[in-house]
């Protein structure tokens, strides 16, 4: 298709399919901040983003085979465990939600394995913009600006932003905190006017979620980001900047938290939440008691209790994704979950420390993924949409790294000398084709 210009020249109108895919996927990821309604905009956007990407074609790198196999095995184990409970609405709904998340996990793994640098950066920015907007909205609600407190602050005055659960809200912020921390210590100085206030909003929002798991996971992710950036930097000036900027970020965070704790109600609630255990954790029928009682039972149940049926036995969810995997998906699902977290941890640490064009991106995605996987010991994370974004990104980066390493090795290999030919023999170049 072409149009005529004023000078008589003809200029082609082009359609950039890849740019459209990136934009739609970025909007898909941005919409992940909204979960107060179901189905959420994230779910609707997946129905546009995934088919749009799919029709353009894709390749599956060999590095993705292990994680795709584990995704599939975990899902099949869940459906096998569901067979006796097809008439139970909650169990069926839970398993089909798992299937939907499985599709997104496969999508993100393959999506990030191609055009990796471009796609990862676009998606990180979309995720961070959404997280900052969600956190600011949560803070507006918490401080009762425009009468928003009663509508959006739940569970004893804990910030939850546009999420139903403050714990999920707090943990959703982890990847954004890692990205903004990385941008603060290594990004351009001009961008600090945006990154520092954004990081402060994220951290204050996480603090006011009063989610103990989110506190620890966010702090851990930011520490790993900083240490990884420092250790892998060869430039003394860059190392000094990392030290100074991380110190400044810590100072700003401490000042912000102290300012919040000046409020009596916030201080009392903080002291109440800042303990290793709460009342509902303790006792034979508490969270930890239920977990301990379930283990001997699950050793005798190859197919577990069935999807979402832990609560039918103990009247509470397991609040531990490792026990939950054995309870929901049986022995196969539990073992696959352990393998998936273990292999992802190995791959992530290797990505962060091995020199490649993808190391810096890995130092953002993997610390957040690692922190959330550790949260799996104290909360159910297997239905968190952000988990599958990060898993897909880490394995996609690994596929890209292996492809890059193979190309580097091929380029460094010595060129074989041409073979000698007998007089009158036909040289290879003379053969047709």
N, C-alpha and C positions, 0 to 999 in steps of 0.2 A: 504494500500500500504506500502511496506517495502523495505529496501535495506540492503545488507550484508556489514558489516564493515570488516576491516583488521583482526580483532580478531575473526571473525566468528559470532559476535553478529548481531542481526537484529534490526534495529532502524526504527520506524515508521515515515513516512513523514506526517505531519499534516497540515491541512489548517485551518487557523484562520479566520473564516467568519466575526466575530465582529471587528477584527482589520482591515480587508479590508473595512468594512462599515465606520468605524471611519476615515480611511485615505481618502476615497473618499469624505465623507462629509466635512472633513477639507479642501480638495482641492476645493470643491464646495463653501465653505464660503470664502476662500482666493480669489477666482476668482471674488468675488463681487466688487473688486476695479476697475474693467474694465467696463466702460459703454460708452466709446467713439465710440463703434461700436454696432450695433444692427442687429440681436440678439447677445447678449454678451456671452462671455465664461461662465458666471454665468448661463445663460439660458440653454446652452448646457450641463453643468455639472449637472443641476437639472434633466435632462433626464436620467442621469446615476445614480446619488446618490439616488434619491427617489425610483425608481423601485428596485434598489439593496437592499435598506433597507426593502422595502415592502415584498419581497419574503421571508425574514427571519421570518416574523410574528411579531406581536406586541399586546400589551394590551392597552386598553383605561381606565385610572383610572377615577373614578367618579369625581375627582376634576377638570378634563378637560371638563366635560359636559357643564358648563356655557359658557366657551370661544368658544368651538366648535359650540354651538348653536348660539352664537352671530356672529361668522364668517359666518355661513351659512345664517342666517337671513339677514345680511348685503348684502351678495352676491345675494340672491334671490330678495331683494328689488331693487338692481341695474338692474337686468335683466327685472323685471317688468316695471321699469321706461324706459327701452330701447325699449319696444314694439312699440311705435309710430315712432321710429327713426331707424328701421332696415335698411333703405336705406341710412343712413348717415355713411360713412366710419369711420370717426374719433370717433364717438360715439360707434360704434360696436367694433373698435379696443381697445378703452379705457376700455370697459367692459370686453372684453376677457383678457386683461392684468390684470384686477382686479381678474378675475377667476384664472389666473395663480398664482398670489400672494396669493390668498385664499388657493390654494393647498400647497404652501410652508409654509403658516402659520399653517395649520393643521399638516403638516409633522414635523415642528420644535417643535410644542407643544408636540406631542407624542414622538418624538425622544428624547427630553431632559427629558422626564418623566421617562425614564428607563436608567440604567447605568449612572445616572445623574452626579456624580462627575467626572467620567472619560471623558464623552462626553463634558461636559461644559468646562472643562479645555483645552481639545484638540481644541475645536472650538474657545475659546478665544485666544489661542495662534495663530491659523491660521488667525483669524481676525486681531489681532495686527500686525503680520508679514506683512500681506497684506497692512494694513493701513500705517505702517512705510515706506514700499517700495514705496507706492503711494505718500506719503508726501515728501520723499527724491527726487523722480522723479519730483514732482512739484517744489521743491526748486531749483533743477538743471535747470529746465526750466526758473524759475523766474530770476535767476542770470545769465542767458544766457551762461551757460557752454556748450561748443561744439555746439553753435548755435541753442540751443533748444527753445529759447524764442518765436520766431515767430510761432513755430509749436504747442506749448502746453500751452501758457499763453493767455487767452482770456478775454474778457469783461474788457477793459480798464486796462490791466495789472494785473488782479487778478489771483492768483494761483488756478488752478482747477485740477492739477494732471492728472489722467487718467479718469476724469469725464468731461462731457460736461458743467456742471453748477457749478460755484464756491460755490454756496449756498449748493448744494447737497454734493459736495466734503467736505466742512467744517463740515457739520453735520454727514457725514459718519465717521469722525474721533472721534466722541464723545465717542463711546464704547471703542475704543482703548485707548483714553486718560484716561478713568475711570479705565481700566485694568492696565495700566502702572502706574497710580497714586497709585493704591492699592498695586502694586508690589513694588513701591518705598518706601512706608511707612511701609509695613508689610512683604515684601519679604526678601530673604536672602541677606546678605551684599555683597556676591560675585556677585550676579546678578545686583547690582547697576551699574556696569560698562556698562551694556547693557540697563537697564531700564531708567536711567537718560538721556543719549543721545537720546534714542528713544522717550521719552516723550518730550524732547526739540524740536525734529524734528516735532512731531505732533503739538505741540502748535504754533511753528513759522509758520508752514504751514497753520493752521487754521487762525492765525492772518493775513497772507498775502492773504487769500481768501477774506478778507475785507467783510465778511458776518456778518452783525450785529447779526442775529439770531444764527449763529454758535458760535460767540464770547460768547454770553450770555449763551447758552446751554452748551458749553464745560466747561466754568467756573463753572456753577451751578452744573454740574455732578461731577466735581472734588471736589467741596466743600462738597457735600452730601456724597461722598465716604469717605472723611477725617473725617467728623463729625460722621458718622455712625460707622466707625472703632474705633474712640476714645470712643464714648459713650458705645459701647458694649464690650469694653475691660476691663477686671477685673485686669489686671497686671499693676502696676504703671510703671514698666520699659518699657512695650510696649507703654503705653500712652506717656511717655517722648519721646520715639523714634518717635511716630507719630507726635508730636509737632515739633521736630527738623527736621525731614525729610520733612514734609510739608512746613516748613519755608524755608528750602534749595531749595525745588522745586519752591516755589514762587520767591525766590531771583534769581534763574537761569532764570526763565521765564521773570522776569522784565528786567534783564540785556540783554537777547536776544531781547526783544521787543525794548528796547532803542537803541540797536545796529542797528536794522533795521530802526528805525525812524531817524537815523543819515542821511539817504538818503533823500534829499529834496523832490523828487517825491513821495516817500513812505509816508513821513510826511504829505504832502499836501493832498494826497488821503485819508489818515487815518482821517484827520480833516474833510474832506468832508463827509466821510461815518459815522463818529462817532456822528451822530445826531439821534434823535428819529424818525424823519420823513424825507423822501426825496421828491423831487418835484413830483414824480409819485404817492406818497401816498396821496397827498392833493387835495382838490377841490371836487366838486360834481362828477366828472368823474374819480377821482383818486381811488386808492385801497380802502381806507376807505369809500369814498363816494359811491362806487359801492356796498360795503358790506351793508351799511345802507339802500340803495335803494332796495336791493334784499330782505330784511327781510319781509316787508309787502307783497311783491309779493309771496314769498314762503309760507306764511301762508294761501294762497288761492290755493296752488298747492300741493295736497296730494302726487303726484308722482314727484314733483320737476320740473326742467327744462328738465331733462333727462341727461344721462351720458355725461359729457364734454360739455354741452350746455350752461353753464353759460357764456362762452366766446362769444357765438353767440348772447347773449342778451346785454352784457356789453362790448364786444370786449377785455376783459381781463379775466384771470382766477381769482377765488375768493381770492386766497392767504390767505385762512383760511379754514382749514379742517373741522371745525364744520359747517360753512355755506356751504362748498362744499359738505358735506354729505347730507344735506337737498336738495341741488340743484341737485346733481347727483343721489341719491338713494331715494329721497322723504322723507316723514315724518318718515316712518319706519326706513330707513337707518340712518337718522339723530339722531333719538332717540337711536338706537342701538350703534351708534358711541359714543354718550355721555355715555351710560351704559358701553361700553367696556373700555373707558378710565377711568371712575370712578372706576369700579371694579378692573381693573388692578392696579390702584394707591393704592387701599385698600390692595390688595393682596401683592403688592410689599413692602409697608411699613411694613406690618406684617412680611413678610419674613426677612426683614433687621433687625428687632428688636427682633424677637422670637429666642430663643436659639435652634439651630439644626445644623446638619452637613452641611446644605446648606446656612447658614446665610452669610458667607463670599462671596460666589458666588453671592448671592442676592445683596450684597453691591457693586457689580460691574455692574451687568446687570440692576438692577432697576434704579439707578441714571441716567444712560444713557437713558433708556426708558422714564423716567419721564421728562427729559430735552427735549427730542424730542417730546413727547406729548404736552408739553407746546408750542413748536414751531408751533404746529398745529394751534395756534391762529394767526400766522402771515405768514404762508406759507402752501402750500399744501403738506402734508406728506403721504397721503394715498397710493401713489405708490412708496414709498421708500422701497427698499428690506430690508434694515437694521431694519426697524420698525418691520417687521414680524419675523426676527431672534430674536429680543429682547423680543417681546411679547411671542413667543413660549418658550423662555428660562425661562421667569418669571413664566409662568403658568406650565411649566414642573418642575421647582423647587418646586412650590407649591404642585404639585401632589406627588413628591418625599418626601416632608416634611410631608404631611399627611400620607403617607404610613409608614414613619419612626415613626411618633407620635403614630400611631395605634399599631405598633410593640412594642414600648416602654411601652405603656399602658397595652398591653397584658402580657408583661414580668413582669410588676410590680404588676399585679393582684394576690391576694393570691390564692394558690392552694386549691380547696375545699377538705375537709376531705372525705375519702371513706365512703360510706354508710354502715351502719351495716346490717348484713344479719341474718335471722332466721336460727337456726340449721337445717342442711340438705338442705338449699336452695342453688341453683346453683349460684356461684359467676359470676359477669359480665365478667370476663376474660375468663371464660370457654365457653362462647358462640362462635360459629364458626364465623370467620372473625373479 
